[in-house]
Amino acid sequence: VVDGVVQLAAPITTEQRLAKKNELKTRGTLLMALPDKHQIKFNIYKDAKSLMEAINKRFCGNKETKKVQKTLLKQ
């Protein structure tokens, strides 16, 4: 009920419900794997894919960073 008007929601299929449940489980698992001090920073991401990309970007760096690290280790 919004502003006194009843709004009908579209029926949700079993597949949609299962996909949403799996998405929430995946996101929750990723957040639980983070240390407590980082969980608040990453809580803004609402789906598992964007959360994983942000985690990789924050902790793993990008390709250029990895190349520089390999070069430094070889010296």
Phi and psi in radians as a Rosetta constraint file:
Dihedral C 1 N 2 CA 2 C 2 CIRCULARHARMONIC -2.143 0.35
Dihedral N 2 CA 2 C 2 N 3 CIRCULARHARMONIC 2.100 0.35
Dihedral C 2 N 3 CA 3 C 3 CIRCULARHARMONIC 0.924 0.35
Dihedral N 3 CA 3 C 3 N 4 CIRCULARHARMONIC 0.673 0.35
Dihedral C 3 N 4 CA 4 C 4 CIRCULARHARMONIC 1.367 0.35
Dihedral N 4 CA 4 C 4 N 5 CIRCULARHARMONIC 0.078 0.35
Dihedral C 4 N 5 CA 5 C 5 CIRCULARHARMONIC -1.919 0.35
Dihedral N 5 CA 5 C 5 N 6 CIRCULARHARMONIC 2.241 0.35
Dihedral C 5 N 6 CA 6 C 6 CIRCULARHARMONIC -1.411 0.35
Dihedral N 6 CA 6 C 6 N 7 CIRCULARHARMONIC 2.205 0.35
Dihedral C 6 N 7 CA 7 C 7 CIRCULARHARMONIC -1.948 0.35
Dihedral N 7 CA 7 C 7 N 8 CIRCULARHARMONIC 2.312 0.35
Dihedral C 7 N 8 CA 8 C 8 CIRCULARHARMONIC -1.515 0.35
Dihedral N 8 CA 8 C 8 N 9 CIRCULARHARMONIC 2.400 0.35
Dihedral C 8 N 9 CA 9 C 9 CIRCULARHARMONIC -1.710 0.35
Dihedral N 9 CA 9 C 9 N 10 CIRCULARHARMONIC 2.544 0.35
Dihedral C 9 N 10 CA 10 C 10 CIRCULARHARMONIC -1.183 0.35
Dihedral N 10 CA 10 C 10 N 11 CIRCULARHARMONIC 2.503 0.35
Dihedral C 10 N 11 CA 11 C 11 CIRCULARHARMONIC -1.120 0.35
Dihedral N 11 CA 11 C 11 N 12 CIRCULARHARMONIC 2.476 0.35
Dihedral C 11 N 12 CA 12 C 12 CIRCULARHARMONIC -1.773 0.35
Dihedral N 12 CA 12 C 12 N 13 CIRCULARHARMONIC 2.276 0.35
Dihedral C 12 N 13 CA 13 C 13 CIRCULARHARMONIC -1.382 0.35
Dihedral N 13 CA 13 C 13 N 14 CIRCULARHARMONIC 2.881 0.35
Dihedral C 13 N 14 CA 14 C 14 CIRCULARHARMONIC -1.082 0.35
Dihedral N 14 CA 14 C 14 N 15 CIRCULARHARMONIC -0.667 0.35
Dihedral C 14 N 15 CA 15 C 15 CIRCULARHARMONIC -1.134 0.35
Dihedral N 15 CA 15 C 15 N 16 CIRCULARHARMONIC -0.717 0.35
Dihedral C 15 N 16 CA 16 C 16 CIRCULARHARMONIC -1.137 0.35
Dihedral N 16 CA 16 C 16 N 17 CIRCULARHARMONIC -0.723 0.35
Dihedral C 16 N 17 CA 17 C 17 CIRCULARHARMONIC -1.118 0.35
Dihedral N 17 CA 17 C 17 N 18 CIRCULARHARMONIC -0.748 0.35
Dihedral C 17 N 18 CA 18 C 18 CIRCULARHARMONIC -1.157 0.35
Dihedral N 18 CA 18 C 18 N 19 CIRCULARHARMONIC -0.701 0.35
Dihedral C 18 N 19 CA 19 C 19 CIRCULARHARMONIC -1.118 0.35
Dihedral N 19 CA 19 C 19 N 20 CIRCULARHARMONIC -0.741 0.35
Dihedral C 19 N 20 CA 20 C 20 CIRCULARHARMONIC -1.130 0.35
Dihedral N 20 CA 20 C 20 N 21 CIRCULARHARMONIC -0.722 0.35
Dihedral C 20 N 21 CA 21 C 21 CIRCULARHARMONIC -1.093 0.35
Dihedral N 21 CA 21 C 21 N 22 CIRCULARHARMONIC -0.779 0.35
Dihedral C 21 N 22 CA 22 C 22 CIRCULARHARMONIC -1.142 0.35
Dihedral N 22 CA 22 C 22 N 23 CIRCULARHARMONIC -0.668 0.35
Dihedral C 22 N 23 CA 23 C 23 CIRCULARHARMONIC -1.091 0.35
Dihedral N 23 CA 23 C 23 N 24 CIRCULARHARMONIC -0.778 0.35
Dihedral C 23 N 24 CA 24 C 24 CIRCULARHARMONIC -1.152 0.35
Dihedral N 24 CA 24 C 24 N 25 CIRCULARHARMONIC -0.672 0.35
Dihedral C 24 N 25 CA 25 C 25 CIRCULARHARMONIC -1.119 0.35
Dihedral N 25 CA 25 C 25 N 26 CIRCULARHARMONIC -0.772 0.35
Dihedral C 25 N 26 CA 26 C 26 CIRCULARHARMONIC -1.099 0.35
Dihedral N 26 CA 26 C 26 N 27 CIRCULARHARMONIC -0.811 0.35
Dihedral C 26 N 27 CA 27 C 27 CIRCULARHARMONIC -1.088 0.35
Dihedral N 27 CA 27 C 27 N 28 CIRCULARHARMONIC -0.744 0.35
Dihedral C 27 N 28 CA 28 C 28 CIRCULARHARMONIC -1.109 0.35
Dihedral N 28 CA 28 C 28 N 29 CIRCULARHARMONIC -0.699 0.35
Dihedral C 28 N 29 CA 29 C 29 CIRCULARHARMONIC -1.131 0.35
Dihedral N 29 CA 29 C 29 N 30 CIRCULARHARMONIC -0.746 0.35
Dihedral C 29 N 30 CA 30 C 30 CIRCULARHARMONIC -1.099 0.35
Dihedral N 30 CA 30 C 30 N 31 CIRCULARHARMONIC -0.736 0.35
Dihedral C 30 N 31 CA 31 C 31 CIRCULARHARMONIC -1.163 0.35
Dihedral N 31 CA 31 C 31 N 32 CIRCULARHARMONIC -0.646 0.35
Dihedral C 31 N 32 CA 32 C 32 CIRCULARHARMONIC -1.196 0.35
Dihedral N 32 CA 32 C 32 N 33 CIRCULARHARMONIC -0.446 0.35
Dihedral C 32 N 33 CA 33 C 33 CIRCULARHARMONIC -1.306 0.35
Dihedral N 33 CA 33 C 33 N 34 CIRCULARHARMONIC -0.307 0.35
Dihedral C 33 N 34 CA 34 C 34 CIRCULARHARMONIC -1.433 0.35
Dihedral N 34 CA 34 C 34 N 35 CIRCULARHARMONIC 2.599 0.35
Dihedral C 34 N 35 CA 35 C 35 CIRCULARHARMONIC -1.087 0.35
Dihedral N 35 CA 35 C 35 N 36 CIRCULARHARMONIC 2.686 0.35
Dihedral C 35 N 36 CA 36 C 36 CIRCULARHARMONIC -0.958 0.35
Dihedral N 36 CA 36 C 36 N 37 CIRCULARHARMONIC -0.676 0.35
Dihedral C 36 N 37 CA 37 C 37 CIRCULARHARMONIC -1.189 0.35
Dihedral N 37 CA 37 C 37 N 38 CIRCULARHARMONIC -0.330 0.35
Dihedral C 37 N 38 CA 38 C 38 CIRCULARHARMONIC -1.728 0.35
Dihedral N 38 CA 38 C 38 N 39 CIRCULARHARMONIC -0.275 0.35
Dihedral C 38 N 39 CA 39 C 39 CIRCULARHARMONIC -1.065 0.35
Dihedral N 39 CA 39 C 39 N 40 CIRCULARHARMONIC -0.678 0.35
Dihedral C 39 N 40 CA 40 C 40 CIRCULARHARMONIC -1.142 0.35
Dihedral N 40 CA 40 C 40 N 41 CIRCULARHARMONIC -0.681 0.35
Dihedral C 40 N 41 CA 41 C 41 CIRCULARHARMONIC -1.128 0.35
Dihedral N 41 CA 41 C 41 N 42 CIRCULARHARMONIC -0.635 0.35
Dihedral C 41 N 42 CA 42 C 42 CIRCULARHARMONIC -1.652 0.35
Dihedral N 42 CA 42 C 42 N 43 CIRCULARHARMONIC -0.021 0.35
Dihedral C 42 N 43 CA 43 C 43 CIRCULARHARMONIC -1.235 0.35
Dihedral N 43 CA 43 C 43 N 44 CIRCULARHARMONIC -0.230 0.35
Dihedral C 43 N 44 CA 44 C 44 CIRCULARHARMONIC -1.288 0.35
Dihedral N 44 CA 44 C 44 N 45 CIRCULARHARMONIC -0.342 0.35
Dihedral C 44 N 45 CA 45 C 45 CIRCULARHARMONIC -1.411 0.35
Dihedral N 45 CA 45 C 45 N 46 CIRCULARHARMONIC 2.191 0.35
Dihedral C 45 N 46 CA 46 C 46 CIRCULARHARMONIC -1.671 0.35
Dihedral N 46 CA 46 C 46 N 47 CIRCULARHARMONIC -0.172 0.35
Dihedral C 46 N 47 CA 47 C 47 CIRCULARHARMONIC -2.283 0.35
Dihedral N 47 CA 47 C 47 N 48 CIRCULARHARMONIC 2.770 0.35
Dihedral C 47 N 48 CA 48 C 48 CIRCULARHARMONIC -1.148 0.35
Dihedral N 48 CA 48 C 48 N 49 CIRCULARHARMONIC -0.622 0.35
Dihedral C 48 N 49 CA 49 C 49 CIRCULARHARMONIC -1.129 0.35
Dihedral N 49 CA 49 C 49 N 50 CIRCULARHARMONIC -0.872 0.35
Dihedral C 49 N 50 CA 50 C 50 CIRCULARHARMONIC -1.175 0.35
Dihedral N 50 CA 50 C 50 N 51 CIRCULARHARMONIC -0.579 0.35
Dihedral C 50 N 51 CA 51 C 51 CIRCULARHARMONIC -1.121 0.35
Dihedral N 51 CA 51 C 51 N 52 CIRCULARHARMONIC -0.792 0.35
Dihedral C 51 N 52 CA 52 C 52 CIRCULARHARMONIC -1.130 0.35
Dihedral N 52 CA 52 C 52 N 53 CIRCULARHARMONIC -0.691 0.35
Dihedral C 52 N 53 CA 53 C 53 CIRCULARHARMONIC -1.089 0.35
Dihedral N 53 CA 53 C 53 N 54 CIRCULARHARMONIC -0.724 0.35
Dihedral C 53 N 54 CA 54 C 54 CIRCULARHARMONIC -1.164 0.35
Dihedral N 54 CA 54 C 54 N 55 CIRCULARHARMONIC -0.694 0.35
Dihedral C 54 N 55 CA 55 C 55 CIRCULARHARMONIC -1.119 0.35
Dihedral N 55 CA 55 C 55 N 56 CIRCULARHARMONIC -0.799 0.35
Dihedral C 55 N 56 CA 56 C 56 CIRCULARHARMONIC -1.078 0.35
Dihedral N 56 CA 56 C 56 N 57 CIRCULARHARMONIC -0.736 0.35
Dihedral C 56 N 57 CA 57 C 57 CIRCULARHARMONIC -1.131 0.35
Dihedral N 57 CA 57 C 57 N 58 CIRCULARHARMONIC -0.694 0.35
Dihedral C 57 N 58 CA 58 C 58 CIRCULARHARMONIC -1.289 0.35
Dihedral N 58 CA 58 C 58 N 59 CIRCULARHARMONIC -0.758 0.35
Dihedral C 58 N 59 CA 59 C 59 CIRCULARHARMONIC -1.797 0.35
Dihedral N 59 CA 59 C 59 N 60 CIRCULARHARMONIC -0.440 0.35
Dihedral C 59 N 60 CA 60 C 60 CIRCULARHARMONIC -1.782 0.35
Dihedral N 60 CA 60 C 60 N 61 CIRCULARHARMONIC -0.381 0.35
Dihedral C 60 N 61 CA 61 C 61 CIRCULARHARMONIC 1.394 0.35
Dihedral N 61 CA 61 C 61 N 62 CIRCULARHARMONIC -3.102 0.35
Dihedral C 61 N 62 CA 62 C 62 CIRCULARHARMONIC -1.836 0.35
Dihedral N 62 CA 62 C 62 N 63 CIRCULARHARMONIC -3.107 0.35
Dihedral C 62 N 63 CA 63 C 63 CIRCULARHARMONIC -1.092 0.35
Dihedral N 63 CA 63 C 63 N 64 CIRCULARHARMONIC -0.689 0.35
Dihedral C 63 N 64 CA 64 C 64 CIRCULARHARMONIC -1.125 0.35
Dihedral N 64 CA 64 C 64 N 65 CIRCULARHARMONIC -0.702 0.35
Dihedral C 64 N 65 CA 65 C 65 CIRCULARHARMONIC -1.103 0.35
Dihedral N 65 CA 65 C 65 N 66 CIRCULARHARMONIC -0.737 0.35
Dihedral C 65 N 66 CA 66 C 66 CIRCULARHARMONIC -1.135 0.35
Dihedral N 66 CA 66 C 66 N 67 CIRCULARHARMONIC -0.662 0.35
Dihedral C 66 N 67 CA 67 C 67 CIRCULARHARMONIC -1.112 0.35
Dihedral N 67 CA 67 C 67 N 68 CIRCULARHARMONIC -0.753 0.35
Dihedral C 67 N 68 CA 68 C 68 CIRCULARHARMONIC -1.110 0.35
Dihedral N 68 CA 68 C 68 N 69 CIRCULARHARMONIC -0.735 0.35
Dihedral C 68 N 69 CA 69 C 69 CIRCULARHARMONIC -1.105 0.35
Dihedral N 69 CA 69 C 69 N 70 CIRCULARHARMONIC -0.735 0.35
Dihedral C 69 N 70 CA 70 C 70 CIRCULARHARMONIC -1.112 0.35
Dihedral N 70 CA 70 C 70 N 71 CIRCULARHARMONIC -0.729 0.35
Dihedral C 70 N 71 CA 71 C 71 CIRCULARHARMONIC -1.093 0.35
Dihedral N 71 CA 71 C 71 N 72 CIRCULARHARMONIC -0.748 0.35
Dihedral C 71 N 72 CA 72 C 72 CIRCULARHARMONIC -1.154 0.35
Dihedral N 72 CA 72 C 72 N 73 CIRCULARHARMONIC -0.625 0.35
Dihedral C 72 N 73 CA 73 C 73 CIRCULARHARMONIC -1.231 0.35
Dihedral N 73 CA 73 C 73 N 74 CIRCULARHARMONIC -0.531 0.35
Dihedral C 73 N 74 CA 74 C 74 CIRCULARHARMONIC -1.256 0.35
Dihedral N 74 CA 74 C 74 N 75 CIRCULARHARMONIC -0.441 0.35
